[in-house]
């Protein structure tokens, strides 16, 4: 899968922020790029956690994320005190460090 352009990332992030679940799902199912260049700050994958919308997170999980992407999502979930999303991400293999797990389990 190729990296998305900044314009594509902005559009996808906007869809995520506005809760457009079916449009995001369609984006991913049709194979449009969603991975970001590391120099780009726009990150729709992490944005899905920021929304707190579990179904949106699950849509990205079903797209087949890389370990680093799962780790970024888990970090965001822990930092925003979203235990429900943290547990979901840990169950899907997004374990970053024992410190992150310790924060989730308390």
N, C-alpha and C positions, 0 to 999 in steps of 0.2 A: 504494500500500500504506500502510495506516495504522500508526501507532506502537503498539507493544504496551504493555499496562498493566504496572505493576511486578510484579503477580502472575504474569502470563504470562511476563515475562522471567525471573523467578526459577524458574519451572517448567522453562522451556526451558534455562536455564543448568544446572539440576540434571541434566536429561537429557544435556546435553553432557558435564558433568563425570563422569557415571557411564558414559559410552561407549555410550549407547543410540542407536546410529547409525540403526537403522530407525525408531525413534520420532521422532527429529529429522527424518529425511527425510520421514516422513509428515506431520509438523507443517508443514513448508515446502511440500510438494506440495499439501496441502489449502488452502493460502492463509492459514493462521493468521498473525497479525502477529508479526514478529520484530525489527523495527527499534525502537531505543530512543530515548527522549527524551534530549536532550543533558544534561539535569539528572540523569539516572539513572546510577548507577555500574554497575549490573548490565548486562553486555554479553556475551550468549551468542556473538556472532560472534567476539570476541577470545578468549573462553573456549575456543573450538574450537582455537585455536592453542596456548593454554596446555596443553591436554591432550597435545599432540604427536601426535595421532591424525590422520594425513594424510587418511584417508577422511572424517573429520568436517569437516575444512577444505574438502574437495572438495564435500561436500554443500551447504555454505553458498555456495561459489563458483557452484554450479549454480543457486542461487536468484536469481541476478542482483543482485549487490551494487553499491552506489554506490561511486564512486572513494574517498570518505572512509572508507568501511568497509574497502575493500581496503587503504588506507593504514594504518589502525589495526591491521589484521591483520599487515601487513608489519612495522610497528614492533615489535609483540610478538614476531614471529619473530626479528627481528634482535637484540632485547634478550635473548632467551632462547637465542641462539646456535643456532637451528634453521635451518641452511643449506638443508636439504631443503625445508622449508616456505617459506623466504624465496624460493628459486628458483621454486617453484610459484606463489607470489603475484606475483612479478615477471613471470613468463610470462603471468599473467592480467591484467596491467595495473596492479598495485599498487605502482608505482614512486613513492616519495615524494620523495626527495632523492638527490643524487649521493653524499652521505655514507652513506646507508643502503646504496646499491649498493656502495660501497667496502668497507664492513664485511662484506657478503655475499661479495664476491669474494676476500677474503683468508682 
